[in-house]
Amino acid sequence: MADLGSIFKAYDVRGVIPDTFNADIARAVGSAFAQVVGGPAVVVSHDMRPSSPELARAFADGVLARGVDVVFAGLGSTDLLYYGSGSLDLPGAMFTASHNPAEYNGIKMCRAGAAPISAETGLDEIRELAERNLTDPEASDGDRGPRGTLTERDLLSGYADYLRDLVDLSGSRPLKVVVDAGNGMGGHTVPAVLEQGLPLEVVPLYFELDGTFPNHPANPLDPDNLVDLQAKVRQSGADIGLAFDGDADRCFVIDERGEPVSPSAVTALVAAEELKREPGGTVIHNLITSAAVPEIVAERGGKPLRTRVGHSYIKATMAETGAIFGGEHSAHYYFRDFWKADTGMLAAMHVLRVLGADDRPLSEITEEYSRYAASGEINSKVADAPGRMAAVRARFADRDGVTVDELDGLSVSLPGGAWFNLRASNTEPLLRLNVEAPDDTAVASLRDEVLAIVRS
């Protein structure tokens, strides 16, 4: 039996081309996906990586072999795929490895209406069926019968119109906006959404679609990849900078000084905007977002709800609670009005609307949403992740006034407002540390103490 355990993660597929992921595997997964999700058709899109078109076509072929139709959307961002899945009420598959290097590719899959699929809700079953299909290729053709039909469809204009209907930017004061697409799919979607008849002057950086990422990795979570954007914002006198990752589902914000606005501050700002529309609504935040987020949500009359990290978990919690919005420390932003799916573009539009309706610079506007000092995410490669986490827990658990929970990894809260979370990555052999405290000195002290144990 083929073994795909190395590429099937907690809520997506990710592998190295062609060593662990190739067209044969994509075809087998497509067949398995059609078996598990059913439905009359599947919508398929892909990013700009050199391997993506072939993989997407192979996946589509596996779906068609099961007698299920395919709506082939071609080039798109991940949130464009979610738009297709939501607006057409069809299951979907997006071929992308997001922010990973050029040699990677993968699949993000969803049920109809952009509903998430995780290991617990179908992804493990898809893996098992795909392994069987690879071992017995005839099995992937199912019970024969007529093949499905493939229809090509451009979703970009519908996606742009839908977002512009949700957030009206036509009344904004004129803004200069520098956008770093990182040679990723933002170069495809930003012009359609932000450059059509709006009072925005978009200054493009790296809009050329190039899955080899010749300028810098398309991972704005790494501060090194924001340097060009920060310099361009300062040099051009822009009002704001936006950085998208490779599949353009995440967006990072830079203020007029060239300084990053934390995703937690963006989460709090967007939550405040959404609560104006629906007072008393529930807002989800993962356990690594700043403590300022639940504070501000409660102050604005909303109901904050803490959850674990990961889009499948947040989307499921949104469905259970009817939450209006959710935000993560990694700059994933989820909207009930966008089928509970994540879209960095819509979050960026909310920030632009607030900025365009206010004469103050962005740094002043976001200051009220940034209350604490934070370390950012610090990664450590370790041989024994469970052992290191246990050692950290043992160091802190018995201290007076300390609370510990294990909702997702290890979260430790100390007297005086400092806290940290230590968790294992779902996709890489890493422990990820996030620390927050009232000031930079307290952050540095707690960070160093935890890292000394983790890296000992």
RADAUR-V233747 format. One record per backbone hydrogen bond with DSSP energy under -1.0 kcal/mol. CO is the residue of the C=O (numbers start at 1). NH is the residue of the N-H. E is the energy in kcal/mol with one decimal. If there is no record, write none. Layout:
co & nh & e
CO & NH & E
CO & NH & E
This chain:
co & nh & e
4 & 7 & -1.3
4 & 8 & -1.6
7 & 14 & -2.7
10 & 119 & -2.4
12 & 9 & -3.1
13 & 107 & -1.5
15 & 105 & -2.4
16 & 20 & -2.5
16 & 21 & -1.7
22 & 26 & -2.4
23 & 27 & -2.5
24 & 28 & -2.1
25 & 29 & -2.6
26 & 30 & -2.4
27 & 31 & -2.2
28 & 32 & -2.1
29 & 33 & -3.1
30 & 34 & -2.2
31 & 35 & -1.7
32 & 36 & -2.3
33 & 37 & -2.8
34 & 38 & -1.4
40 & 69 & -1.9
42 & 71 & -2.7
43 & 93 & -2.1
44 & 73 & -3.2
45 & 95 & -2.2
46 & 76 & -2.0
48 & 211 & -1.0
49 & 52 & -1.6
51 & 55 & -2.0
52 & 56 & -2.9
53 & 57 & -2.3
54 & 58 & -2.3
55 & 59 & -2.5
56 & 60 & -2.5
57 & 61 & -2.1
58 & 62 & -1.9
59 & 63 & -2.0
60 & 64 & -2.8
61 & 65 & -2.0
63 & 66 & -1.2
63 & 68 & -1.5
64 & 67 & -2.2
64 & 148 & -2.3
69 & 42 & -1.7
70 & 151 & -2.9
71 & 44 & -2.6
72 & 153 & -2.4
74 & 46 & -2.1
77 & 81 & -1.8
78 & 82 & -2.0
79 & 83 & -2.0
80 & 84 & -2.4
81 & 85 & -2.7
82 & 86 & -2.8
83 & 87 & -3.3
84 & 88 & -2.1
85 & 90 & -1.5
85 & 113 & -1.5
91 & 43 & -2.7
92 & 110 & -2.3
93 & 45 & -2.2
94 & 108 & -2.7
95 & 47 & -2.4
97 & 100 & -2.6
101 & 104 & -1.9
103 & 17 & -3.2
105 & 15 & -2.9
106 & 96 & -1.3
107 & 13 & -2.3
108 & 94 & -2.8
110 & 92 & -2.2
115 & 111 & -3.2
118 & 123 & -2.9
122 & 126 & -2.3
123 & 127 & -2.3
124 & 128 & -2.3
125 & 129 & -2.3
126 & 130 & -2.6
127 & 131 & -2.5
128 & 132 & -1.8
129 & 133 & -2.5
130 & 134 & -2.3
131 & 135 & -1.8
132 & 136 & -2.5
136 & 139 & -2.1
137 & 140 & -1.0
138 & 141 & -1.4
139 & 142 & -1.7
141 & 144 & -1.3
149 & 70 & -2.3
151 & 72 & -2.8
155 & 159 & -2.5
156 & 160 & -2.5
157 & 161 & -2.4
158 & 162 & -2.3
159 & 163 & -2.1
160 & 164 & -2.3
161 & 165 & -1.6
162 & 166 & -1.3
163 & 167 & -2.0
169 & 172 & -1.7
175 & 201 & -3.2
176 & 239 & -2.1
176 & 240 & -1.3
177 & 203 & -3.1
178 & 242 & -2.8
179 & 205 & -2.4
180 & 244 & -2.2
181 & 184 & -2.3
183 & 210 & -2.3
184 & 187 & -1.7
185 & 188 & -1.4
185 & 189 & -1.9
186 & 190 & -2.5
189 & 193 & -1.7
190 & 194 & -3.1
191 & 195 & -1.1
198 & 200 & -1.9
199 & 175 & -1.8
201 & 177 & -2.9
203 & 179 & -2.4
205 & 181 & -2.3
206 & 183 & -2.6
210 & 213 & -2.0
217 & 219 & -1.9
218 & 246 & -1.5
219 & 222 & -1.8
222 & 225 & -2.1
223 & 226 & -1.8
226 & 230 & -2.8
227 & 231 & -2.3
228 & 232 & -2.2
229 & 233 & -2.5
230 & 234 & -2.1
231 & 235 & -2.8
232 & 236 & -2.4
233 & 238 & -1.8
240 & 178 & -2.3
241 & 254 & -2.8
242 & 180 & -3.0
243 & 252 & -2.9
245 & 248 & -1.4
246 & 185 & -2.7
247 & 78 & -2.2
250 & 245 & -1.2
252 & 243 & -2.4
253 & 261 & -3.0
254 & 241 & -2.6
255 & 258 & -2.1
259 & 255 & -3.1
262 & 266 & -2.1
263 & 267 & -2.6
264 & 268 & -2.5
265 & 269 & -2.5
266 & 270 & -2.9
267 & 271 & -2.5
268 & 272 & -2.3
269 & 273 & -1.8
270 & 274 & -2.7
271 & 275 & -2.4
274 & 278 & -1.9
278 & 281 & -1.7
281 & 303 & -2.5
282 & 324 & -2.2
283 & 305 & -2.2
284 & 327 & -2.0
285 & 307 & -1.7
286 & 289 & -1.5
290 & 293 & -1.6
291 & 295 & -1.4
292 & 296 & -2.8
293 & 297 & -2.6
294 & 298 & -2.3
295 & 299 & -2.3
296 & 300 & -2.0
297 & 302 & -3.0
298 & 301 & -1.6
303 & 283 & -2.3
305 & 285 & -2.4
307 & 287 & -1.7
310 & 314 & -2.1
311 & 315 & -2.8
312 & 316 & -2.0
313 & 317 & -2.2
314 & 318 & -2.5
315 & 319 & -2.2
316 & 320 & -1.9
317 & 321 & -2.2
318 & 322 & -2.3
324 & 336 & -1.7
325 & 284 & -2.6
326 & 334 & -3.1
327 & 286 & -1.5
328 & 331 & -1.6
331 & 251 & -1.0
332 & 328 & -1.9
333 & 343 & -2.4
334 & 326 & -2.2
335 & 338 & -1.6
335 & 340 & -1.7
338 & 341 & -2.0
341 & 335 & -1.9
343 & 347 & -1.4
344 & 348 & -2.5
345 & 349 & -2.1
346 & 350 & -1.8
347 & 351 & -2.0
348 & 352 & -2.6
349 & 353 & -2.4
350 & 354 & -2.3
351 & 355 & -2.6
352 & 356 & -2.8
355 & 358 & -1.2
356 & 173 & -1.9
361 & 365 & -1.8
362 & 366 & -2.7
366 & 369 & -1.4
367 & 370 & -1.3
373 & 437 & -2.1
378 & 433 & -2.7
380 & 431 & -2.6
384 & 388 & -2.3
385 & 389 & -2.4
386 & 390 & -2.2
387 & 391 & -1.9
388 & 392 & -2.0
389 & 393 & -2.5
390 & 394 & -2.4
391 & 395 & -1.5
392 & 396 & -1.6
393 & 397 & -2.9
396 & 399 & -1.7
399 & 402 & -1.6
403 & 413 & -2.6
405 & 411 & -2.8
410 & 422 & -2.7
411 & 405 & -2.3
412 & 420 & -2.3
413 & 403 & -2.1
414 & 417 & -1.2
418 & 414 & -3.1
419 & 436 & -2.7
420 & 412 & -2.8
421 & 434 & -2.2
422 & 410 & -2.9
423 & 432 & -3.5
428 & 430 & -2.3
430 & 425 & -2.3
431 & 380 & -2.2
432 & 423 & -2.1
433 & 378 & -2.6
434 & 421 & -2.4
435 & 375 & -2.4
436 & 419 & -2.6
437 & 373 & -2.2
439 & 443 & -1.9
440 & 444 & -2.6
441 & 445 & -2.1
442 & 446 & -2.2
443 & 447 & -2.9
444 & 448 & -2.4
445 & 449 & -1.7
446 & 450 & -2.3
447 & 451 & -2.8
448 & 452 & -1.8
450 & 454 & -2.5
451 & 455 & -2.7
